[in-house]
Amino acid sequence: MRLQYPASVRVIQLPCSGRVDILHLLKAFEEGADGVYVAGCMEGDCHFLTGNFKARRKVNYVKKVLEQLGMEPERIEMYNMSSAEGPRFAQVAREFTQRIQELGPSPVKAAQAA
């Protein structure tokens, strides 16, 4: 669809958002990501039945972990959207990127630089 979204957004495709692992999410921050979001299918419309619910629980768990580590839990988010909603994907990418820019660089980057 040739959608316009920030070049800093890295898309990692999985067969189901439920396959994302807590360690994947935390590893992204460890490797320098300032923010991470998971785009899953609409609630009640998951081909794998409960994958998007599993993904949301994992994202919420990582929010708590980030908070315990002194990081803003807003750096990770879960969005539900249909695969036919390309323009919405691009909009979410732009809005989430703006949110992360307002939060500033990840504290993990500063710790790694020191």
C-alpha positions, 0 to 999 in steps of 0.5 A: 500500500506504500504507506508512510510511517517513520523509518525508525519503525522496525516491523517484525512479523509473527504468525500471531501476536500471541507468539511474541515472548516477554523476552523478545520485548525486553531484548528490544529495549536491551538492544537500544529500542526507545519503545516497542509496540505490538500490533495484534488482530482485533479482539474476538477475531484472532485466527488462533482464538486467544493469541491477541489476549495472550499478547496483551497480558505479556505487554501488560507484564512488561509494562510492570517490569519497566516500571520496576526498572524505573522506566516509563511503562508508556514505552510499550503498548499493544494495539488491536487492528485488522490486517486490512487497516494499513492506514491505521497501522501507519497512523499508530506508527506515527503516533507511537513514534511521537509519544516515544520522542516526547519521552526521550531516549531510553534510559538503557541507552544512557546506561550502555553509553556510560 
